[in-house]
Amino acid sequence: MTIKEAQETVDKWITTTGVRYFNELTNTAILMEEVGEVARIMARKYGEQSFKESEKDKDLADEMADVLWILLCLANQTGVDLTTALEKNIDKKTKRDSDRHRNNEKLK
């Protein structure tokens, strides 16, 4: 699935199954909640914290998909073409950071 197809799929789901989008501010708050859930799993799986018994069934991939879902919602709501945005962002990073990272002693 391309990013464009993902945006279209989410939009179709929202307008049929989901009835309508939550407003942009609500979706931004939901995005923060979902990012927090990813951070919680990362801190426990790869960091120094341990899982509580009630957290052991949490699925990192599912939580990342929740983040992507709500980001796609926000992009749709605000008229952002994420394919174009990502392409521009990659170009910006390539121009700005290629030498910087290559010459960073901490990365060698």
C-alpha positions in Angstrom: 0.0 0.0 0.0 1.4 3.4 -0.9 1.1 6.4 1.4 -1.5 7.9 -0.9 -3.5 4.7 -0.8 -3.3 4.6 3.0 -4.6 8.2 3.2 -7.5 7.2 0.8 -8.2 4.0 2.8 -8.3 5.8 6.1 -10.6 8.5 4.6 -13.0 6.0 3.2 -13.1 4.1 6.6 -13.6 7.3 8.5 -16.5 8.5 6.3 -18.3 5.2 6.2 -17.5 3.1 9.3 -16.3 5.9 11.5 -19.1 8.4 10.5 -16.8 11.5 10.6 -13.3 12.7 11.7 -12.8 13.9 15.2 -11.7 17.5 15.1 -8.1 18.3 14.5 -7.4 19.2 18.1 -8.9 16.0 19.4 -6.9 14.0 16.8 -3.7 15.8 17.9 -4.4 14.8 21.5 -5.1 11.2 20.4 -1.8 11.2 18.4 0.1 12.2 21.6 -1.6 9.4 23.5 -0.7 6.9 20.8 2.9 8.1 20.7 3.0 7.7 24.5 1.9 4.1 24.2 4.7 3.4 21.7 7.2 5.1 24.1 5.9 3.0 27.0 6.5 -0.2 25.1 10.0 1.0 23.9 11.0 1.9 27.4 10.0 -1.5 28.7 11.2 -3.7 25.8 14.5 -1.9 25.0 15.0 0.4 28.0 15.5 -0.2 31.6 11.9 -0.3 32.7 10.0 -3.6 33.1 6.5 -4.5 32.0 3.6 -4.6 34.4 1.6 -7.8 34.3 -1.2 -5.9 32.6 1.1 -4.5 29.9 2.7 -7.8 28.7 0.2 -8.3 25.8 0.9 -4.9 24.3 1.9 -5.1 20.6 4.5 -2.6 19.4 3.5 -3.0 15.7 -0.2 -2.4 16.6 0.7 0.7 18.6 2.9 2.0 15.7 0.0 1.4 13.3 -2.3 3.4 15.7 0.2 6.3 15.4 0.3 6.0 11.6 -3.6 5.9 11.5 -4.1 9.1 13.4 -1.3 10.8 11.5 -3.0 9.9 8.3 -6.3 11.3 9.7 -4.6 14.6 10.5 -3.0 14.7 7.1 -6.4 14.2 5.4 -8.0 16.8 7.6 -5.4 19.5 7.0 -4.9 18.8 3.3 -1.4 17.4 3.6 -0.2 15.0 0.9 2.1 12.9 2.9 3.8 11.4 -0.1 4.9 14.8 -1.3 5.7 15.9 2.2 7.9 12.9 2.8 9.7 13.3 -0.5 10.5 16.9 0.3 11.6 16.0 3.8 14.0 13.3 2.5 15.4 15.8 0.1 15.9 18.4 2.8 17.6 15.9 5.1 19.8 14.6 2.3 21.0 18.1 1.5 21.4 19.2 5.1 22.7 16.1 6.9 24.7 13.8 4.6 28.1 15.3 5.3 27.2 16.1 8.9 26.5 12.5 9.7 29.3 11.1 7.6 31.7 13.3 9.5 30.3 12.7 13.0 32.9 10.9 15.1 30.1 9.6 17.4 28.6 7.6 14.5 31.8 5.8 13.5 
